[in-house]
Amino acid sequence: MEDHCRNFSRPDLNRFLQLDPYIKPYEGDIQRRYRLFEECLARLEKAEGGFDQFTRSYQSYGVHRRSDSTLLLKEWAPGAQALYLTGDFNAWEKLSHPFTPKAFGKWELSLPPKPDGSPAIQHLSKLKLVVLTKDGAYLFRISPWATYVTKTLDSVTYDWIHWDPPQPYKCQHRRPPQPRCPRIYEAHVGIASPREEIASYKNFILDVLPRVKDLGYNCLQLMAVMEHAYYASFGYQVTNFFAASSRFGTPDDLKALVDRAHSLGIIVLLDMVHSHASSNTEDGLNYFDGTDSCFFHAGPRGEHSHWGSRLFNYSSWEVSRFLLSNLRWWMDEYGFDGFRFDGVTSMLYHHHGVGVSFSGSYCEYFGMQVDEDAVVHLMLSNYILHKLYPDCITIAEDVSGMPGLCRPIQEGGLGFDHRLAMAVPDKWIQALVGDKSLAFWLMDKEMYTNMSALITMTPVIDRGMQLHKLIRLLTHSLGGEGYLNFMGNEFGHPEWLDFPRKGNEESYRYARRQYNLVDTEHLRYRQLYAFDRDMNQTEDKYGWLSSGPAVVSTLDQADKVIVFERAKLLFIFNFHPSASFSHYRVAVQHAGKYKIQLNSDEVRYGGHGRIQSDTEFFTEPMAFRNQLRSFLIYIPCRTALVLANEDHDYSR
């Protein structure tokens, strides 16, 4: 393995300082972070032969079958006095198969094949680790490296199932190239059905992937894939980090889903939860070896006060092995194309963002409140992923606005490609769980009775339909360098999202996506769906997400009009509830003939057809709002328009 550490240059902060001179007083903090990162790479090279070998640890830890059917098992349990394997294969004899202790808290076991040459442990048989603690207690545990766990309806905890199919799924399609900019369809497999049940990977392949493709999303982000015992946690209380959730099907079913997405040219991101772990013991990592410090910080530092979960010790060598290998596992075994890292704010700071309102003062991002172990871990994660998989995409869910989060590591940053800007959807009062959808906030109970296109729109439905389109287009075009939509919101999904739990009598009524609404021809959900599809297609043609920042020329509170240019396109929004402007002057940078490319007022989008989309607009040499050119245009109330300059070659 090439020694990347020796070839890695010192961070060049010149570009960072040029973009953000306010970090100058904290240059020493950034240099120190980088030095710690570089030291970690050097230690990996010396102790493990480099990060490539280190992150392949999933190939040796857990259970693995050799070519002669010998099974090799390896675990890390530093607090254990002894370790045993039991299960179907030995009629659940608790102490008949002891592991051999090795250095640094590691344990190994070799199981020869049966006389007929088959493995000692058969595919789909149940297993358990038996941990003898230092105080003499016997604990039944699931291997942290288990790749498949299941639960029966009458069981409280999950069972470790040995996954070793005779003919494992083989992917047929290459990863698509990294898109110019991500248009992300965020999805939860379990709710991807109008039926009140837990949907499957197979259902997602058949019913959802074709919609994602048709809508023009080039990236699928899957949440709640890493196994979690509590369904209502939305996948964020992970119990088994190497196991794909068996609620939705088998590991091969998930591989088929990713493979099918790739065949459609869609990359697939995994919602990666390395910020914390479930506090479950029998089927989780908590107290795995009988101590509270195996994978986590001991004592209060290892507990998240708000989430009721355990916090990883990122300074631990074996925890780094576990988490970095986990990233590699999902990339190699399932073919994922990258990750959205959940809860990054909680990782970055010792206070985990709890009770902190970030004001933007730079002293909030540096100093003793920053968890530098976690910062270095994230730098390592991004560095290794991008070295091994150059087209890999990493996204940080961070609400703090940490400077340098998405700058390259060699510039002193943390190396993420994108940051999920949670403040934007929060502005529109759209929470993911437990709150109404945006459409339901706008139209509420009338969505139950007045969404038919066969009747005249009521004022409430009219207002909601038009604002839904304007809000989504404004976010898409002005919000950043990527766009994320949660499944169903593209067609104005009604109601809210709530998972089965005691508080709702374990109901699945709101833990589903009613795609049947958009499949019903006479309902207006189809009109919102059509607008979302054409919005994505227009972006795909002109590429505003990958262009520079927008230049806003008009922000008129009285008229409620916003006008800006981006990617040499002109965006016009009239949010006024009643005022339409017949001769509204708009400023442009470039001379030429402009034509409408997207018009939210078209009848097929649930609009009123008040402006012809084939109308041509010619610029005049009349200075207006700090631009040398302008023209007059009719903009109906509650309408958004996107215009392109016909004299410009957008293919360049």
C-alpha positions as CSV (number, residue, x, y, z in Angstrom):
1,M,0.0,0.0,0.0
2,E,1.4,3.4,-1.0
3,D,2.4,5.5,2.0
4,H,-0.1,8.4,1.5
5,C,1.0,10.0,4.7
6,R,4.5,10.8,3.5
7,N,3.1,12.3,0.3
8,F,0.6,14.5,2.1
9,S,1.6,18.1,2.2
10,R,1.0,20.6,5.0
11,P,-2.3,22.4,4.9
12,D,-2.4,25.3,2.6
13,L,-4.6,27.8,4.3
14,N,-4.2,30.6,1.7
15,R,-7.4,29.6,-0.2
16,F,-9.3,29.1,3.0
17,L,-8.2,32.5,4.3
18,Q,-9.0,34.1,1.0
19,L,-12.6,32.8,1.1
20,D,-13.0,33.4,4.8
21,P,-10.6,35.9,6.4
22,Y,-12.4,35.6,9.7
23,I,-10.7,32.3,10.5
24,K,-7.3,34.1,10.7
25,P,-7.3,34.3,14.5
26,Y,-7.9,30.5,14.7
27,E,-5.2,29.5,12.3
28,G,-3.4,27.7,15.1
29,D,-6.5,25.6,15.9
30,I,-6.8,24.5,12.3
31,Q,-3.0,23.7,12.1
32,R,-3.3,21.6,15.3
33,R,-6.3,19.6,13.9
34,Y,-4.4,18.9,10.8
35,R,-1.3,17.8,12.7
36,L,-3.4,15.4,14.8
37,F,-4.9,14.0,11.6
38,E,-1.5,13.6,10.0
39,E,-0.2,11.8,13.1
40,C,-3.2,9.4,12.9
41,L,-2.3,8.5,9.3
42,A,1.3,7.9,10.3
43,R,0.3,5.6,13.2
44,L,-1.9,3.7,10.8
45,E,0.9,3.2,8.4
46,K,3.3,2.0,11.1
47,A,0.9,-0.3,13.0
48,E,-1.4,-1.6,10.3
49,G,0.4,-1.1,7.0
50,G,-1.8,1.8,6.0
51,F,-5.4,2.8,6.1
52,D,-6.3,0.4,3.2
53,Q,-5.5,-2.6,5.3
54,F,-7.0,-1.1,8.4
55,T,-10.3,-0.4,6.8
56,R,-10.5,-4.0,5.5
57,S,-10.9,-5.3,9.0
58,Y,-14.5,-6.4,8.2
59,Q,-12.8,-9.2,6.2
60,S,-11.3,-10.6,9.4
61,Y,-13.5,-9.6,12.3
62,G,-16.8,-11.4,12.8
63,V,-17.3,-14.8,11.0
64,H,-15.5,-15.7,7.8
65,R,-15.4,-18.9,5.7
66,R,-12.1,-20.0,4.1
67,S,-12.0,-21.8,0.8
68,D,-11.7,-25.1,2.6
69,S,-14.9,-24.2,4.6
70,T,-13.0,-23.6,7.8
71,L,-14.7,-20.8,9.8
72,L,-12.5,-18.1,11.4
73,L,-14.0,-15.8,14.1
74,K,-12.4,-12.7,15.6
75,E,-13.8,-10.3,18.1
76,W,-12.6,-7.4,20.3
77,A,-13.8,-7.6,23.9
78,P,-11.1,-6.0,26.1
79,G,-13.3,-6.2,29.3
80,A,-14.1,-9.9,28.9
81,Q,-12.5,-12.6,31.1
82,A,-13.5,-15.3,28.5
83,L,-15.5,-15.5,25.3
84,Y,-17.5,-18.4,23.8
85,L,-19.6,-19.1,20.8
86,T,-22.9,-20.9,21.0
87,G,-25.9,-21.5,18.7
88,D,-27.8,-23.9,16.6
89,F,-24.5,-25.5,15.4
90,N,-23.7,-26.9,18.9
91,A,-27.2,-27.3,20.3
92,W,-26.7,-24.1,22.3
93,E,-23.9,-25.5,24.5
94,K,-22.8,-22.4,26.2
95,L,-19.2,-23.1,27.0
96,S,-18.2,-25.8,24.4
97,H,-16.5,-23.5,22.0
98,P,-14.1,-21.0,23.7
99,F,-12.2,-18.3,21.9
100,T,-8.5,-17.9,22.4
101,P,-7.4,-14.7,23.9
102,K,-5.0,-12.5,21.9
103,A,-3.2,-9.2,22.5
104,F,-5.0,-5.9,22.9
105,G,-8.3,-7.5,24.0
106,K,-8.8,-9.5,20.9
107,W,-10.2,-13.1,20.7
108,E,-10.0,-15.7,18.0
109,L,-11.7,-19.0,17.2
110,S,-11.3,-21.5,14.4
111,L,-14.0,-24.0,13.5
112,P,-13.0,-26.9,11.1
113,P,-15.5,-28.1,8.5
114,K,-17.8,-31.0,9.1
115,P,-16.7,-34.5,7.8
116,D,-18.8,-33.9,4.7
117,G,-16.7,-30.8,4.0
118,S,-19.5,-28.3,4.7
119,P,-19.0,-25.4,7.2
120,A,-19.6,-26.1,10.9
121,I,-22.2,-23.3,10.9
122,Q,-24.9,-23.4,8.3
123,H,-26.4,-20.5,6.4
124,L,-29.3,-18.9,8.4
125,S,-28.5,-20.6,11.6
126,K,-28.6,-18.7,14.9
127,L,-25.6,-17.7,16.9
128,K,-24.7,-15.9,20.1
129,L,-21.5,-14.8,21.8
130,V,-21.2,-15.7,25.4
131,V,-19.1,-13.1,27.4
132,L,-17.8,-14.0,30.8
133,T,-17.3,-10.7,32.5
134,K,-14.6,-9.8,35.1
135,D,-17.2,-10.1,37.9
136,G,-18.1,-13.6,36.8
137,A,-21.4,-13.0,35.0
138,Y,-22.3,-14.6,31.7
139,L,-23.8,-12.3,29.0
140,F,-25.3,-13.3,25.7
141,R,-24.3,-10.9,22.9
142,I,-24.5,-10.4,19.2
143,S,-21.2,-9.8,17.4
144,P,-20.6,-6.1,16.6
145,W,-19.6,-7.3,13.1
146,A,-22.8,-9.4,12.5
147,T,-24.1,-8.8,9.0
148,Y,-27.7,-10.1,9.4
149,V,-30.0,-10.0,12.5
150,T,-33.7,-10.7,12.6
151,K,-36.5,-10.6,15.1
152,T,-39.6,-12.7,15.4
153,L,-43.0,-11.1,16.2
154,D,-43.1,-12.5,19.7
155,S,-39.5,-11.6,20.5
156,V,-38.2,-8.4,22.2
157,T,-34.6,-8.6,21.0
158,Y,-33.0,-9.4,17.7
159,D,-31.2,-12.7,16.9
160,W,-27.8,-13.0,15.2
161,I,-28.3,-15.0,12.0
162,H,-25.3,-16.4,10.1
163,W,-25.5,-15.0,6.6
164,D,-23.5,-17.2,4.2
165,P,-25.7,-17.9,1.1
166,P,-24.4,-20.5,-1.3
167,Q,-25.0,-18.1,-4.2
168,P,-24.8,-14.5,-3.0
169,Y,-26.1,-11.7,-5.1
170,K,-23.6,-10.4,-7.7
171,C,-24.1,-6.8,-8.8
172,Q,-24.5,-6.4,-12.6
173,H,-24.1,-2.7,-13.0
174,R,-21.2,-0.3,-12.5
175,R,-21.5,2.8,-10.2
176,P,-22.7,5.8,-12.2
177,P,-20.3,8.7,-12.4
178,Q,-20.7,11.4,-9.8
179,P,-23.4,13.8,-10.9
180,R,-22.6,17.4,-11.6
181,C,-24.8,18.3,-8.7
182,P,-26.9,16.1,-6.4
183,R,-30.7,16.2,-6.8
184,I,-31.5,13.9,-3.9
185,Y,-34.6,11.8,-3.3
186,E,-34.5,11.0,0.4
187,A,-36.4,7.8,1.2
188,H,-37.3,5.3,3.9
189,V,-37.9,1.8,2.5
190,G,-40.3,0.8,5.2
191,I,-42.8,3.6,4.6
192,A,-42.6,3.4,0.8
193,S,-46.1,2.0,0.3
194,P,-49.7,3.3,0.7
195,R,-50.5,0.2,2.8
196,E,-50.4,0.3,6.6
197,E,-47.4,-2.0,6.9
198,I,-43.6,-2.2,6.6
199,A,-42.7,-2.1,3.0
200,S,-39.8,-4.1,1.5
201,Y,-36.7,-3.6,-0.6
202,K,-38.4,-5.5,-3.4
203,N,-41.4,-3.1,-3.3
204,F,-39.0,-0.2,-3.4
205,I,-37.4,-1.6,-6.6
206,L,-40.7,-2.1,-8.3
207,D,-42.7,0.9,-7.2
208,V,-40.4,3.7,-6.1
209,L,-37.2,3.6,-8.2
210,P,-39.2,4.2,-11.4
211,R,-40.7,7.3,-9.9
212,V,-37.3,8.6,-8.7
213,K,-36.0,8.1,-12.3
214,D,-39.1,9.8,-13.9
215,L,-38.9,12.7,-11.5
216,G,-35.3,13.5,-12.5
217,Y,-33.5,12.8,-9.2
218,N,-30.0,11.6,-9.8
219,C,-29.3,10.5,-6.3
220,L,-31.2,8.3,-3.8
221,Q,-30.5,8.7,-0.1
222,L,-31.7,5.8,2.0
223,M,-32.3,6.2,5.7
224,A,-32.9,3.6,8.4
225,V,-31.0,0.9,6.6
226,M,-28.5,0.1,9.3
227,E,-30.3,-2.2,11.7
228,H,-32.2,-0.6,14.6
229,A,-34.3,-2.5,17.1
230,Y,-36.7,0.4,17.6
231,Y,-38.6,1.1,14.4
232,A,-40.0,4.4,15.7
233,S,-36.4,5.7,16.1
234,F,-36.5,6.4,12.3
235,G,-33.3,4.4,12.1
236,Y,-31.2,6.7,14.3
237,Q,-30.8,4.3,17.2
238,V,-28.6,1.8,15.4
239,T,-28.0,-1.5,17.1
240,N,-26.1,-3.5,14.4
241,F,-23.8,-1.4,12.3
242,F,-22.9,-4.0,9.7
243,A,-26.4,-5.4,9.2
244,A,-28.9,-4.1,6.7
245,S,-32.4,-3.9,8.3
246,S,-34.1,-7.3,8.0
247,R,-37.5,-5.6,8.4
248,F,-37.4,-4.8,4.7
249,G,-35.8,-8.1,3.4
250,T,-32.5,-9.8,3.1
251,P,-29.0,-8.4,2.4
252,D,-29.3,-9.6,-1.2
253,D,-32.6,-7.7,-1.6
254,L,-30.8,-4.5,-0.6
255,K,-27.9,-5.2,-3.0
256,A,-30.5,-5.7,-5.8
257,L,-32.0,-2.3,-4.9
258,V,-28.7,-0.5,-5.2
259,D,-27.8,-2.4,-8.3
260,R,-31.2,-1.5,-10.0
261,A,-30.7,2.2,-9.0
262,H,-27.3,2.1,-10.7
263,S,-28.8,0.6,-13.8
264,L,-31.1,3.7,-14.0
265,G,-28.1,6.1,-13.6
266,I,-29.0,6.9,-10.0
267,I,-26.3,7.0,-7.3
268,V,-27.2,5.8,-3.8
269,L,-26.2,7.3,-0.5
270,L,-26.6,5.7,2.9
271,D,-27.7,7.6,5.9
272,M,-24.6,6.9,8.1
273,V,-25.1,7.1,11.9
274,H,-21.7,7.3,13.5
275,S,-22.6,10.1,15.9
276,H,-24.1,7.7,18.5
277,A,-25.5,4.2,19.1
278,S,-28.5,2.6,20.7
279,S,-28.2,1.9,24.4
280,N,-29.5,-1.6,23.9
281,T,-27.3,-4.3,25.4
282,E,-28.5,-7.8,24.3
283,D,-28.7,-6.8,20.6
284,G,-26.6,-3.7,20.6
285,L,-23.1,-2.5,21.4
286,N,-23.8,-1.2,24.8
287,Y,-21.9,-3.1,27.6
288,F,-20.8,-5.6,24.9
289,D,-17.9,-6.9,27.0
290,G,-19.6,-6.1,30.4
291,T,-18.1,-2.7,30.7
292,D,-19.6,0.7,29.7
293,S,-16.3,1.7,28.0
294,C,-15.8,-0.9,25.3
295,F,-16.9,1.2,22.3
296,F,-18.0,4.3,24.2
297,H,-16.7,6.9,26.6
298,A,-17.2,5.7,30.2
299,G,-19.5,7.5,32.5
300,P,-21.6,10.6,31.7
301,R,-19.4,11.5,28.7
302,G,-20.5,8.4,27.0
303,E,-24.2,9.2,27.3
304,H,-26.2,11.6,25.1
305,S,-28.6,13.4,27.5
306,H,-31.3,14.2,24.8
307,W,-31.1,11.0,22.7
308,G,-30.7,8.4,25.5
309,S,-28.0,6.8,23.4
310,R,-24.3,6.0,23.8
311,L,-21.4,8.2,22.4
312,F,-18.4,6.6,20.7
313,N,-14.9,7.1,21.9
314,Y,-13.3,8.4,18.7
315,S,-9.8,8.4,20.3
316,S,-9.9,4.5,20.6
317,W,-7.9,2.6,18.1
318,E,-10.4,-0.3,17.9
319,V,-13.4,2.1,17.7
320,S,-11.7,3.8,14.7
321,R,-11.1,0.3,13.2
322,F,-14.8,-0.5,13.7
323,L,-16.2,2.8,12.3
324,L,-13.8,3.2,9.4
325,S,-14.2,-0.4,8.4
326,N,-18.0,0.1,8.6
327,L,-17.8,2.8,5.9
328,R,-15.7,0.6,3.7
329,W,-18.1,-2.3,4.3
330,W,-21.2,-0.5,2.9
331,M,-19.2,0.8,-0.1
332,D,-17.7,-2.6,-1.0
333,E,-20.3,-5.0,0.0
334,Y,-23.4,-3.1,-1.1
335,G,-22.1,-0.7,-3.7
336,F,-23.2,2.5,-2.0
337,D,-21.8,5.7,-3.6
338,G,-21.4,7.7,-0.4
339,F,-22.9,8.8,2.8
340,R,-24.9,11.5,4.6
341,F,-23.3,11.6,8.0
342,D,-26.1,12.1,10.6
343,G,-25.7,14.2,13.8
344,V,-22.4,15.8,12.8
345,T,-23.1,18.7,15.1
346,S,-23.3,16.3,18.1
347,M,-20.0,14.9,17.1
348,L,-18.1,18.2,16.7
349,Y,-18.7,19.6,20.1
350,H,-18.5,18.3,23.6
351,H,-21.9,20.0,24.3
352,H,-23.4,18.1,21.3
353,G,-25.3,21.3,20.3
354,V,-27.7,20.7,23.3
355,G,-29.0,24.1,24.6
356,V,-26.7,26.0,22.2
357,S,-27.9,28.6,19.8
358,F,-25.1,29.2,17.3
359,S,-24.9,32.9,16.6
360,G,-22.2,32.7,13.9
361,S,-19.4,34.0,16.2
362,Y,-16.2,32.2,15.3
363,C,-15.3,31.6,18.9
364,E,-18.1,29.1,19.0
365,Y,-16.3,26.9,16.5
366,F,-12.9,26.7,18.1
367,G,-11.6,26.1,21.6
368,M,-12.3,23.7,24.4
369,Q,-15.9,23.0,23.4
370,V,-14.7,21.3,20.2
371,D,-14.2,17.5,20.3
372,E,-11.0,17.3,18.4
373,D,-11.0,13.5,18.5
374,A,-14.3,13.5,16.6
375,V,-13.0,16.2,14.2
376,V,-10.0,14.1,13.3
377,H,-12.2,11.0,12.9
378,L,-14.4,12.9,10.4
379,M,-11.3,14.1,8.6
380,L,-10.0,10.5,8.4
381,S,-13.4,9.3,7.2
382,N,-13.5,11.8,4.4
383,Y,-9.8,11.4,3.4
384,I,-10.0,7.6,3.3
385,L,-13.3,7.5,1.4
386,H,-12.2,10.0,-1.2
387,K,-8.8,8.3,-1.7
388,L,-10.3,4.8,-2.1
389,Y,-13.4,6.0,-4.0
390,P,-12.7,9.2,-5.9
391,D,-16.4,9.7,-6.9
392,C,-17.7,9.1,-3.4
393,I,-20.0,11.8,-2.0
394,T,-20.1,12.8,1.7
395,I,-22.7,15.1,3.2
396,A,-22.6,16.5,6.7
397,E,-25.8,17.1,8.6
398,D,-24.5,20.1,10.7
399,V,-26.6,22.9,12.0
400,S,-23.8,24.8,13.6
401,G,-22.1,26.1,10.4
402,M,-18.6,24.9,11.3
403,P,-16.2,26.9,9.1
404,G,-14.2,24.7,6.8
405,L,-16.6,21.7,7.1
406,C,-16.7,21.4,3.3
407,R,-13.2,22.6,2.4
408,P,-10.6,20.1,1.3
409,I,-8.5,18.6,4.0
410,Q,-5.3,19.9,2.4
411,E,-6.7,23.4,2.8
412,G,-7.4,22.8,6.5
413,G,-11.0,21.7,6.2
414,L,-12.9,18.6,7.2
415,G,-13.3,17.3,3.7
416,F,-17.0,16.9,3.2
417,D,-18.5,17.6,-0.2
418,H,-21.7,19.1,1.0
419,R,-23.5,20.3,4.2
420,L,-27.2,19.6,4.6
421,A,-28.6,23.1,5.3
422,M,-31.3,22.2,7.8
423,A,-32.2,25.9,8.4
424,V,-33.8,26.1,4.9
425,P,-36.6,23.6,5.5
426,D,-37.0,24.9,9.0
427,K,-37.8,28.3,7.4
428,W,-40.7,26.6,5.7
429,I,-41.9,25.0,8.9
430,Q,-41.4,21.5,7.5
431,A,-40.2,19.0,10.0
432,L,-39.5,15.4,9.0
433,V,-41.2,13.5,11.8
434,G,-44.2,14.5,13.9
435,D,-45.1,17.7,12.1
436,K,-47.4,18.4,9.1
437,S,-46.0,18.2,5.6
438,L,-45.6,21.5,3.8
439,A,-48.7,20.8,1.7
440,F,-50.7,20.0,4.8
441,W,-49.7,23.2,6.5
442,L,-50.8,25.1,3.4
443,M,-54.1,23.3,2.7
444,D,-54.9,21.2,5.8
445,K,-58.2,19.4,6.0
446,E,-59.3,20.5,2.5
447,M,-56.8,18.1,1.1
448,Y,-59.2,15.3,2.1
449,T,-62.1,16.7,0.0
450,N,-61.0,19.3,-2.5
451,M,-58.0,17.9,-4.4
452,S,-60.0,16.7,-7.4
453,A,-59.2,18.4,-10.7
454,L,-62.9,17.7,-11.7
455,I,-64.1,20.5,-9.4
456,T,-63.1,24.2,-9.2
457,M,-60.3,24.9,-6.9
458,T,-61.3,26.4,-3.6
459,P,-59.3,29.5,-2.4
460,V,-57.4,27.3,0.1
461,I,-56.4,24.7,-2.4
462,D,-55.5,27.4,-5.0
463,R,-53.3,29.2,-2.5
464,G,-51.7,26.0,-1.3
465,M,-51.0,24.6,-4.8
466,Q,-49.3,27.8,-6.0
467,L,-47.2,28.4,-2.9
468,H,-46.1,24.8,-2.8
469,K,-44.6,25.1,-6.2
470,L,-43.0,28.6,-5.5
471,I,-41.5,27.5,-2.3
472,R,-39.9,24.4,-3.8
473,L,-38.6,26.2,-6.8
474,L,-37.2,29.0,-4.7
475,T,-35.4,26.5,-2.5
476,H,-34.2,24.5,-5.5
477,S,-32.8,27.5,-7.3
478,L,-31.5,29.7,-4.4
479,G,-30.8,27.3,-1.6
480,G,-27.4,26.0,-2.4
481,E,-25.4,23.5,-4.6
482,G,-27.7,20.6,-4.2
483,Y,-31.3,19.8,-3.6
484,L,-33.0,17.3,-1.3
485,N,-36.6,16.1,-1.3
486,F,-38.2,13.7,1.1
487,M,-40.3,11.1,-0.5
488,G,-43.8,12.1,-1.2
489,N,-43.3,15.8,-0.8
490,E,-42.8,16.1,-4.5
491,F,-46.5,15.7,-5.0
492,G,-47.7,17.4,-1.9
493,H,-48.1,14.4,0.4
494,P,-50.8,15.2,3.0
495,E,-50.9,14.8,6.8
496,W,-47.6,14.0,8.6
497,L,-45.2,11.2,9.4
498,D,-45.4,9.2,12.6
499,F,-44.1,5.7,13.3
500,P,-46.0,3.1,15.2
501,R,-45.4,3.5,19.0
502,K,-47.3,3.2,22.2
503,G,-48.4,6.8,22.0
504,N,-50.4,6.1,18.8
505,E,-51.4,2.5,19.6
506,E,-48.7,1.1,17.3
507,S,-50.5,2.5,14.2
508,Y,-49.0,2.5,10.7
509,R,-51.5,5.0,9.4
510,Y,-49.0,7.8,9.2
511,A,-45.9,5.6,8.6
512,R,-46.6,5.3,4.9
513,R,-46.4,7.2,1.6
514,Q,-49.6,7.4,-0.3
515,Y,-48.3,7.0,-3.9
516,N,-51.8,6.0,-4.9
517,L,-52.8,9.6,-4.7
518,V,-50.4,10.6,-7.4
519,D,-51.5,7.6,-9.4
520,T,-55.1,8.7,-9.5
521,E,-55.6,10.7,-12.7
522,H,-58.2,13.2,-11.5
523,L,-56.4,14.3,-8.3
524,R,-54.2,17.4,-8.3
525,Y,-51.3,15.6,-6.7
526,R,-50.4,14.7,-10.3
527,Q,-50.1,18.4,-11.2
528,L,-47.6,19.0,-8.3
529,Y,-45.7,15.8,-9.3
530,A,-45.5,17.1,-12.9
531,F,-44.1,20.5,-11.8
532,D,-41.5,18.8,-9.6
533,R,-40.4,16.5,-12.5
534,D,-40.1,19.5,-14.9
535,M,-38.3,21.6,-12.3
536,N,-35.6,18.9,-12.0
537,Q,-35.4,18.4,-15.8
538,T,-35.0,22.2,-16.3
539,E,-32.1,22.2,-13.7
540,D,-30.6,19.2,-15.5
541,K,-30.6,21.1,-18.7
542,Y,-29.2,24.4,-17.4
543,G,-27.3,23.3,-14.3
544,W,-28.0,26.1,-11.9
545,L,-27.1,24.0,-8.8
546,S,-23.5,23.6,-10.1
547,S,-23.2,27.3,-11.0
548,G,-22.0,30.2,-8.8
549,P,-24.2,32.1,-6.3
550,A,-27.3,33.9,-7.6
551,V,-27.3,37.7,-8.2
552,V,-30.5,39.1,-6.7
553,S,-31.7,42.2,-8.4
554,T,-35.2,42.6,-6.9
555,L,-36.4,41.9,-3.4
556,D,-39.5,44.0,-3.1
557,Q,-41.5,43.4,0.1
558,A,-44.4,45.6,-1.0
559,D,-44.8,43.8,-4.4
560,K,-43.7,40.5,-2.9
561,V,-41.5,40.0,-5.9
562,I,-38.1,38.3,-6.0
563,V,-35.9,38.4,-9.2
564,F,-32.5,36.9,-9.5
565,E,-30.1,35.5,-12.0
566,R,-28.2,32.2,-11.7
567,A,-26.4,30.1,-14.4
568,K,-27.4,32.9,-16.9
569,L,-31.1,32.1,-16.2
570,L,-33.6,34.6,-15.0
571,F,-35.8,33.6,-12.1
572,I,-38.9,35.7,-11.3
573,F,-41.2,35.0,-8.3
574,N,-44.4,36.9,-7.5
575,F,-45.6,35.8,-4.1
576,H,-48.4,38.4,-3.9
577,P,-51.8,36.8,-3.1
578,S,-53.8,39.0,-5.5
579,A,-51.6,41.6,-7.4
580,S,-50.6,40.6,-10.9
581,F,-48.2,43.0,-12.7
582,S,-48.7,43.6,-16.4
583,H,-45.6,45.6,-17.1
584,Y,-43.1,44.7,-14.5
585,R,-39.5,45.7,-15.2
586,V,-36.8,43.2,-14.4
587,A,-33.0,43.7,-14.6
588,V,-30.7,41.3,-16.5
589,Q,-26.9,41.2,-16.9
590,H,-26.9,39.9,-20.5
591,A,-28.5,41.2,-23.6
592,G,-30.6,38.9,-25.8
593,K,-34.0,37.3,-26.4
594,Y,-35.4,35.5,-23.3
595,K,-38.0,32.7,-23.4
596,I,-39.8,31.0,-20.6
597,Q,-38.5,27.5,-19.7
598,L,-40.6,26.8,-16.6
599,N,-43.9,28.4,-15.8
600,S,-45.6,27.4,-12.5
601,D,-48.9,28.9,-13.8
602,E,-49.3,26.4,-16.6
603,V,-52.6,24.5,-16.3
604,R,-50.9,21.1,-16.3
605,Y,-49.2,22.2,-13.0
606,G,-52.5,23.3,-11.4
607,G,-52.0,26.9,-12.5
608,H,-54.4,29.3,-14.3
609,G,-52.7,29.6,-17.7
610,R,-52.4,33.4,-17.5
611,I,-49.1,33.7,-19.4
612,Q,-48.1,32.0,-22.7
613,S,-44.8,30.1,-22.3
614,D,-43.8,30.7,-25.9
615,T,-43.7,34.5,-25.4
616,E,-40.4,36.1,-26.3
617,F,-38.9,39.0,-24.3
618,F,-36.2,41.3,-25.7
619,T,-33.8,43.2,-23.5
620,E,-33.6,47.0,-23.7
621,P,-30.5,49.1,-23.1
622,M,-32.2,50.6,-20.1
623,A,-30.3,50.5,-16.8
624,F,-32.3,49.2,-13.9
625,R,-31.4,48.0,-10.4
626,N,-27.6,48.1,-10.9
627,Q,-27.8,46.3,-14.3
628,L,-27.3,47.9,-17.7
629,R,-30.2,46.0,-19.3
630,S,-33.8,45.2,-18.5
631,F,-37.2,44.3,-20.0
632,L,-40.9,44.4,-19.2
633,I,-42.9,41.2,-18.4
634,Y,-46.3,40.2,-17.1
635,I,-46.1,38.3,-13.9
636,P,-49.4,36.9,-12.5
637,C,-49.9,36.6,-8.8
638,R,-48.4,33.5,-7.1
639,T,-46.4,32.6,-10.1
640,A,-42.8,31.7,-10.7
641,L,-41.0,31.9,-14.1
642,V,-37.6,30.6,-15.2
643,L,-36.4,32.3,-18.4
644,A,-33.3,31.4,-20.6
645,N,-31.4,33.7,-22.9
646,E,-31.9,32.3,-26.4
647,D,-28.7,34.0,-27.6
648,H,-26.6,32.2,-25.0
649,D,-25.0,28.8,-25.7
650,Y,-25.8,26.8,-22.5
651,S,-24.0,23.7,-23.7
652,R,-20.6,25.3,-22.9
